[in-house]
Amino acid sequence: MPEAVVDVLEAIQIEEQDRQEFAAALRPLDRLLGEGDLAADLLQIDGIGDVIALSVATFLADDNNRRLLKRLEELGMRPVEPEPKAVGPLSGMTFCVTGTLTRPREEIIRSIEAQGGKVTGSVSKKTSYLVVGADVGAAKMEAATKHGVKVIEEAELAEILQK
């Protein structure tokens, strides 16, 4: 994926671990620029909530932005397929990691992904586990309760990873 596209996704506040999936889900460009309820479509992507969906839909509704995207496509900018995800015992499971952790967050995310799990930046009904450290934000805990997501601590995640 061209870095410029990933940078745009960062600019509209899509968390790093969600960017590749988000970009892959929106191919081809015609899907972005087509008719229909883009915000509703975006809400189907794991890790994308109301704020991001509305932000992207609003951005793409602007004629100047649509012309820019078409021009970039005409100039040959084509998305590159993301690297295939690992397959393993966590395949099909989605994790959200939050709070102050005892290990670096990126290390925990890599451990989950290495076993086929997916990590998102937000909690949704598709989330399997919310992994919490100290100082967890209220919004993610409320979302976990609302969606019936199991909340686990790092020690429980370590047990899941060792199975």
C-alpha positions in Angstrom: 0.0 0.0 0.0 1.5 3.4 -0.9 2.6 5.2 2.2 0.6 8.3 1.2 -2.6 6.3 1.5 -1.6 5.0 4.9 -0.7 8.6 5.9 -4.2 9.8 4.9 -5.7 7.0 7.0 -3.6 8.2 9.9 -4.7 11.8 9.3 -8.3 10.8 9.7 -7.4 9.0 13.0 -7.6 5.4 12.0 -5.5 3.4 14.4 -2.3 1.8 13.0 -3.5 -1.7 13.4 -6.7 -1.0 11.5 -5.3 0.8 8.5 -4.3 -2.1 6.3 -7.7 -3.9 6.8 -9.5 -0.6 6.2 -7.6 0.1 3.0 -8.0 -3.4 1.8 -11.7 -3.4 2.4 -12.2 -0.2 0.3 -10.8 -1.5 -2.9 -11.4 -0.7 -5.7 -11.5 3.1 -5.5 -14.9 3.0 -7.3 -16.3 1.5 -4.1 -15.3 4.6 -2.2 -16.6 7.0 -4.8 -19.8 5.0 -5.7 -23.3 5.6 -4.6 -24.8 4.2 -1.4 -24.4 4.7 2.3 -20.6 4.6 2.7 -20.8 5.3 6.4 -23.0 2.2 6.9 -20.6 0.2 4.9 -17.6 1.4 6.8 -19.2 0.4 10.1 -19.1 -3.2 9.0 -15.2 -3.1 9.2 -13.9 -4.3 12.5 -12.3 -1.4 14.4 -14.2 1.3 12.6 -16.8 3.2 14.7 -19.3 6.0 14.1 -16.8 8.9 14.3 -14.4 7.4 11.8 -17.1 6.2 9.4 -18.8 9.6 9.4 -15.4 11.4 9.0 -14.4 9.3 6.0 -17.9 9.5 4.4 -17.8 13.3 4.8 -14.3 13.6 3.4 -15.4 11.5 0.3 -18.6 13.4 -0.2 -16.6 16.6 -0.9 -16.2 17.0 -4.7 -12.6 18.3 -4.4 -11.5 15.2 -2.5 -13.2 12.9 -5.0 -11.5 14.7 -7.9 -8.1 14.3 -6.1 -8.6 10.6 -5.6 -9.6 10.1 -9.2 -6.6 12.1 -10.3 -4.2 10.0 -8.1 -5.7 6.9 -9.7 -5.2 8.3 -13.2 -1.6 8.9 -12.3 -1.1 5.2 -11.5 -1.5 5.1 -7.8 -2.7 1.6 -7.1 -3.1 -0.1 -3.7 -0.8 -3.0 -3.0 -2.2 -6.0 -1.3 -1.4 -6.3 2.4 0.8 -9.1 3.5 -1.2 -12.3 4.3 -2.0 -12.7 8.0 -0.6 -15.6 10.0 -2.9 -18.6 10.5 -2.9 -20.2 13.9 -4.8 -21.0 17.0 -6.1 -17.4 17.3 -7.4 -17.3 13.7 -10.9 -15.8 13.7 -10.4 -14.1 17.1 -10.2 -10.3 17.4 -8.5 -8.6 20.3 -8.4 -5.0 21.5 -5.4 -4.1 23.8 -5.7 -1.1 26.1 -4.4 0.4 29.3 -0.9 0.6 30.7 0.8 -2.8 30.1 3.8 -4.6 31.6 5.2 -5.3 28.2 5.4 -3.0 25.2 2.1 -2.9 23.4 3.6 -3.6 20.0 5.2 -6.8 21.4 1.8 -8.0 22.7 0.1 -7.2 19.3 2.9 -9.1 17.4 2.3 -12.1 19.7 -1.4 -12.1 19.0 -0.9 -11.6 15.2 1.8 -14.3 15.1 -0.8 -16.8 16.2 -3.4 -15.7 13.7 -5.3 -13.2 15.9 -6.4 -9.8 14.8 -5.9 -6.7 16.9 -8.1 -3.6 16.5 -8.0 -0.2 18.2 -11.6 -0.3 19.3 -14.2 -2.6 20.9 -17.1 -3.8 18.8 -19.5 -6.7 18.7 -16.9 -8.6 16.6 -14.2 -8.3 19.4 -13.4 -11.6 21.1 -11.3 -10.2 24.0 -10.5 -6.8 25.5 -7.0 -7.2 27.0 -6.5 -4.7 29.8 -3.6 -3.3 31.7 -3.7 -0.6 34.4 -5.5 2.7 33.8 -8.1 1.4 31.4 -10.3 4.0 29.8 -13.9 3.9 30.7 -15.1 4.1 27.0 -13.5 0.7 26.1 -14.8 -1.0 29.3 -18.3 0.4 28.6 -18.1 -0.9 25.0 -17.0 -4.3 26.2 -19.9 -4.5 28.5 -22.3 -3.3 25.8 -21.1 -5.8 23.3 -20.6 -8.7 25.7 -16.9 -8.9 25.1 -14.8 -10.9 27.6 -12.3 -8.7 29.5 -9.0 -10.3 30.3 -5.7 -9.2 31.8 -2.2 -9.8 30.4 -1.8 -13.0 32.4 -4.9 -14.5 30.9 -3.7 -13.5 27.4 -0.4 -15.2 28.1 -2.3 -18.4 28.9 -4.3 -18.2 25.7 -1.1 -17.6 23.7 0.5 -20.7 25.2 -2.4 -23.1 24.3 
